[in-house]
Amino acid sequence: MKFSTAVLALPIAASSLLLCNSSAFVSVSPSAANKQHVSLHSIKHGVFDNRERSTVLFASYSMPPLSNNHRTSPSTSTTTITTSSLKSTSNDDIADTNASQPRQLTLYNSLTRSKTPFTPLRSPSVSMYTCGPTVYDSAHVGNFRAFLTYDVLKRVLLYLGYDVDHVCNLTDVDDKIIKRCEREGVSLIELTRKFEGKFFEDLEALNIIKAREYPRATEHIDEMAKLILDLERNGLAYQSEEGSWYFSVSKKEGYGTRLVQLDPEQLKIGASAETGGGGAQRGSLDADEYDTEKEGVRDFCLWKAYKPEFDREDATWDPVVKLEDGVTRNIGRGRPGWHLECSAMARKYLGDTIDLHAGGVDLKFPHHENEIAQSEGANCAPFCNCWIHNGFVNIGDEKMSKSKGNFLTLRGACPTADDVRAYRYLVVSSQYRNPLSFTDAALGAAKGALKRLDKVKTLLDEALESSNDNSGDASAESAIFATVETELTNFEVAIADDLSMPRASACLFSIVKAAEKEFKRVDKAKDEDDNAPPLDLVGLQRVRDALDLMDNVFGIYYEVPKAGDDTSNDDDAINGETSEEIPQDVMDLVVQRSAAKDAKDWDLADSLRTRITELGFAVKDVKGGDPEVIRI
């Protein structure tokens, strides 16, 4: 990587410092270094370029699920996905207009707190960074709402004709990871690679289009060290006597006001972060054991100095940064703070200024505010032009989280393939900014909707494939054809209006209803007269094409891959019996109970023990170890 010059002995221009410390920027100069766009224009890899369509309404095409073969390993060179054009059938009658320009999309931008037209820096290319998992445990269904929101956003962008260059980080070093490594007696790599694998299995199960890169924090230590030195050069970072590095919040104008509106009193240690949002990982103030030598109470940690009583050899680094003029700097042995990695990796893979950044609303503060402060303070350029935040997934009236002990893993909550597809539909058909309640009734309703969709799709395939001539006359009168055209137009208006997926779902089912009505019409006529009228094959063909086209956004017509062998990958080491002998739902309850005990929520822990007993198992706590589970 080529580093910019950062010689501390040189004077810094006052105008440069003002720009880096200010919250107002008048120009954008994004770096194009290392940028590779994912030009998505084929069905082979499950992604597509919709600019060929523009107003094309009936492209007969079904998106296959992606496999892990399309994931670019964080340790390998980048991969650009390029595929052939979107295939279509029965399109001779449809004009292709304005094919070269993507269509307008309006998004709710947390930065402006309003819905505004989305304008990428280099249209049709869109740079997109999203917050990934902390791989110390299996992600829960609340986490996957965020990843499904990213997926819908990406699919809509592709549908409207944009190319998306998506990067999603993997946090593979932090306090929770280190504590679990110690508890289970495993290495950092052993633990994190295990849960990385489970994460990618779940992405595939949910039919989520993969990002171009999933960079690991541990493989970008040099980039993080360089960013710290850039911040120091601009007067925004300092090193404590013990060796930790901190961001000087008081020197950054506008800190804590870009995505949220907090006053200085709210930024003190112990203040709670803004509520709301089913985000990826965590959203509380990150006051920790490294706070003792901070110059300011609001300052946050960039680099945690090595502490032999807590840190591990495989979870600390001693980076040496070589500057462009040949000067080398050592920031000291330690490990990165949580916020630093995203700024460093976004800069490396997407440049100084990016178009889109997405995450859960609970990450607005402190994580995303800290990212903005770091990136703009180091790069002296705007960090991100549009911020997208999704809402929480709630269990009852509470946000689902591991700290509350009320979380459910994807496979625990959705043990069958139909359940997994139903969870995808439940999330992607919701308004992403609103809270989402995860209940048996909600999942059951989603399964019912999918059953109806699958039935109509099967009837369409059978009717059209059994006919000798299903092409029909597109100019002939067809009430179904007119309905489909109207609802597809409404669908496109809906998805372009801040991803209004409830409205998009209504359009989908209006088309389904038109097909159902046609099948019922002919069935009824057959019951009354042997000379029943034929099916409207022209209209039904348009229905099938429309369902395939809409599924480019919904992503619900796919086969869920079988889960990997979990017999050695249970979410916590449980003695007594193997995970193969203990049902997954029981193991999930045991893990939730342990989390509830850690949070000192004794009532929840007792209720979870009761549920475990009702399922025919007993749990026994072991001092200093993992619980034992035996069949009663």
Secondary structure, 3 states (H helix, E strand, C coil): CCCCCCCCCCCCCHHHHHHHHCCCCCCCCCCCCCCCCCCCCECCCCECCHHHCCCCCCCCCCCCCCCHHHCCCCCCCCCCCCCCCCCCCCCCCCCCCCCCCCCCCEEEECCCCEEEECCCCECCEEEEEECCCECCCCCEHHHHHHHHHHHHHHHHHHHCCCEEEEEECEECCCHHHHHHHHHHCCCHHHHHHHHHHHHHHHHHHCCCCCCCECCEHHHCHHHHHHHHHHHHHCCCEEECCCCCEEECHHHCCCCCCCCCCCCHHHHCCCCCCCCCCCCCCCCCCCCCCCCCCCCCCCCEEEEEECCCCCCCHHHCECCEEECCCCCEEECCCEEECCCHHHHHHHHHHHCCCEEEEEEEHHHHHHHHHHHHHHHHHHHCCCCEEEEEEECCEEECCEECCCCCCCCCEHHHHCCCHHHHHHHHHHHHCCCCCCCEECCHHHHHHHHHHHHHHHHHHHHHHHHHHHCCCCCCCCCCCCHHHHHHHHHHHHHHHHHCECCCHHHHHHHHHHHHHHHHHHHHHHHHHHHHCCCCCCCCHHHHHHHHHHHHHHHHHHCCCCCCCCCCCCCCCCCCCCECCCCCCCCHHHHHHHHHHHHHHHCCCHHHHHHHHHHHHHCCEEEECCCCCCCEEEEC
